[in-house]
């Protein structure tokens, strides 16, 4: 029996209370909300734990029952929450109205002044946080919460780099949190610490000022050559080891085509394009986070870039069939999908 401990991955960000309308109701119809928790880096940690990774989530939550409920939710799925700080005024909240067919989903944030947004970077202890860690992950959502959160991300990313811990970032531009100019001013300097960059075409443009030619995100029209050029440009201009770009072709809110491309520093050849999946969407929130988790799980386990991408795309495809932010699928289920192609047949 292999007694080697699983790799340890640390994520830092905000976990929020998620209030979603039941079924496909609109906000104006709802008389109640379904309650769960989610947030970019928390979603990644929960997904990694399902894959057998030693996943730790670092954050700050208020010292009251709702803050503890958020922590308990992560603990249910095997996430290490020992570095979650307590204090601050409130837990961030977001409201979700799930779209269908031609009606898009809507998200309303209520997270200003949250405990993480007001965190003091001096509260964070890198020695304890990165003890035994081989990977650190953050997203562009956390720096968008404000100066303190951005400083905390910078502190941890620099500390990870100093310790030889591999760093990944999912750019995750959110127009409701900051402007394109603010995003570029903060995210471009952060890229000096990043080894693995994960994004879509809008993220790359808004956060880093690099555009994919010949594509229209609103119409879901993709120019694959433009994305390949984008991946290579990001790799070369920012000295990333690996760049992975998700490709979502939105037929409607209920049906998406889903694939990705990847390139790394070891080759100058054409970036690899994954299998494309035709997904009947149940809940796409957290889809990008499940992709990031799948990619990290495969890469930290030593997979080559193309195999890692296939695992990530399959994992995130499965997540978008599951309600909630978290990806409740195992490594075996993802690998079975890679073998069968995802026919949806009953497993008996």
ChimeraX attribute file (.defattr): number of C-alpha atoms within 10 A of each C-alpha:
attribute: neighborCount
match mode: 1-to-1
recipient: residues
	/A:1	3
	/A:2	4
	/A:3	5
	/A:4	6
	/A:5	8
	/A:6	12
	/A:7	16
	/A:8	20
	/A:9	28
	/A:10	28
	/A:11	25
	/A:12	29
	/A:13	27
	/A:14	27
	/A:15	26
	/A:16	25
	/A:17	21
	/A:18	20
	/A:19	19
	/A:20	24
	/A:21	20
	/A:22	18
	/A:23	13
	/A:24	14
	/A:25	16
	/A:26	16
	/A:27	17
	/A:28	8
	/A:29	10
	/A:30	14
	/A:31	9
	/A:32	11
	/A:33	17
	/A:34	13
	/A:35	13
	/A:36	16
	/A:37	21
	/A:38	24
	/A:39	23
	/A:40	29
	/A:41	30
	/A:42	31
	/A:43	29
	/A:44	33
	/A:45	33
	/A:46	30
	/A:47	33
	/A:48	30
	/A:49	25
	/A:50	20
	/A:51	21
	/A:52	15
	/A:53	23
	/A:54	20
	/A:55	26
	/A:56	29
	/A:57	29
	/A:58	21
	/A:59	22
	/A:60	29
	/A:61	27
	/A:62	20
	/A:63	16
	/A:64	14
	/A:65	9
	/A:66	15
	/A:67	21
	/A:68	13
	/A:69	15
	/A:70	20
	/A:71	23
	/A:72	14
	/A:73	15
	/A:74	23
	/A:75	16
	/A:76	9
	/A:77	16
	/A:78	20
	/A:79	24
	/A:80	19
	/A:81	16
	/A:82	14
	/A:83	17
	/A:84	17
	/A:85	18
	/A:86	15
	/A:87	18
	/A:88	18
	/A:89	14
	/A:90	22
	/A:91	26
	/A:92	23
	/A:93	19
	/A:94	17
	/A:95	19
	/A:96	20
	/A:97	22
	/A:98	24
	/A:99	21
	/A:100	16
	/A:101	12
	/A:102	12
	/A:103	11
	/A:104	12
	/A:105	18
	/A:106	13
	/A:107	14
	/A:108	12
	/A:109	14
	/A:110	14
	/A:111	19
	/A:112	16
	/A:113	16
	/A:114	22
	/A:115	25
	/A:116	31
	/A:117	26
	/A:118	19
	/A:119	24
	/A:120	14
	/A:121	16
	/A:122	10
	/A:123	10
	/A:124	19
	/A:125	13
	/A:126	16
	/A:127	11
	/A:128	11
	/A:129	22
	/A:130	20
	/A:131	11
	/A:132	14
	/A:133	20
	/A:134	17
	/A:135	21
	/A:136	25
	/A:137	27
	/A:138	25
	/A:139	25
	/A:140	24
	/A:141	23
	/A:142	24
	/A:143	24
	/A:144	24
	/A:145	21
	/A:146	18
	/A:147	15
	/A:148	18
	/A:149	24
	/A:150	21
	/A:151	17
	/A:152	23
	/A:153	22
	/A:154	20
	/A:155	16
	/A:156	24
	/A:157	27
	/A:158	18
	/A:159	19
	/A:160	25
	/A:161	17
	/A:162	11
	/A:163	15
	/A:164	11
	/A:165	20
	/A:166	21
	/A:167	24
	/A:168	26
	/A:169	24
	/A:170	25
	/A:171	23
	/A:172	23
	/A:173	25
	/A:174	17
	/A:175	11
	/A:176	10
	/A:177	17
	/A:178	15
	/A:179	15
	/A:180	16
	/A:181	13
	/A:182	13
	/A:183	24
	/A:184	18
	/A:185	13
	/A:186	19
	/A:187	23
	/A:188	13
	/A:189	13
	/A:190	18
	/A:191	21
	/A:192	14
	/A:193	22
	/A:194	25
	/A:195	21
	/A:196	24
	/A:197	25
	/A:198	24
	/A:199	25
	/A:200	22
	/A:201	23
	/A:202	19
	/A:203	22
	/A:204	23
	/A:205	17
	/A:206	22
	/A:207	24
	/A:208	22
	/A:209	14
	/A:210	17
	/A:211	19
	/A:212	22
	/A:213	16
	/A:214	12
	/A:215	17
	/A:216	14
	/A:217	14
	/A:218	8
	/A:219	11
	/A:220	16
	/A:221	15
	/A:222	18
	/A:223	13
	/A:224	17
	/A:225	15
	/A:226	15
	/A:227	26
	/A:228	20
	/A:229	16
	/A:230	22
	/A:231	29
	/A:232	21
	/A:233	17
	/A:234	20
	/A:235	22
	/A:236	15
	/A:237	9
	/A:238	17
	/A:239	18
	/A:240	22
	/A:241	17
	/A:242	21
	/A:243	27
	/A:244	28
	/A:245	24
	/A:246	23
	/A:247	25
	/A:248	19
	/A:249	20
	/A:250	18
	/A:251	16
	/A:252	18
	/A:253	19
	/A:254	20
	/A:255	17
	/A:256	21
	/A:257	18
	/A:258	20
	/A:259	23
	/A:260	24
	/A:261	24
	/A:262	25
	/A:263	26
	/A:264	24
	/A:265	14
	/A:266	9
	/A:267	8
	/A:268	11
	/A:269	9
	/A:270	14
	/A:271	23
	/A:272	18
	/A:273	21
	/A:274	22
	/A:275	15
	/A:276	17
	/A:277	17
	/A:278	13
	/A:279	18
	/A:280	16
	/A:281	22
	/A:282	20
	/A:283	19
	/A:284	24
	/A:285	23
	/A:286	25
	/A:287	24
	/A:288	25
	/A:289	29
	/A:290	32
	/A:291	29
	/A:292	35
	/A:293	30
	/A:294	27
	/A:295	27
	/A:296	26
	/A:297	25
	/A:298	21
	/A:299	18
	/A:300	17
	/A:301	13
	/A:302	11
	/A:303	15
	/A:304	11
	/A:305	22
	/A:306	17
	/A:307	15
	/A:308	21
	/A:309	31
	/A:310	26
	/A:311	27
	/A:312	29
	/A:313	30
	/A:314	27
	/A:315	29
	/A:316	27
	/A:317	30
	/A:318	22
	/A:319	28
	/A:320	24
	/A:321	16
	/A:322	19
	/A:323	15
	/A:324	22
	/A:325	26
	/A:326	28
	/A:327	30
	/A:328	18
	/A:329	18
	/A:330	16
	/A:331	18
	/A:332	10
	/A:333	15
	/A:334	23
	/A:335	15
	/A:336	13
	/A:337	18
	/A:338	16
	/A:339	9
	/A:340	11
	/A:341	12
	/A:342	15
	/A:343	7
	/A:344	8
	/A:345	7
	/A:346	5
	/A:347	4
	/A:348	3
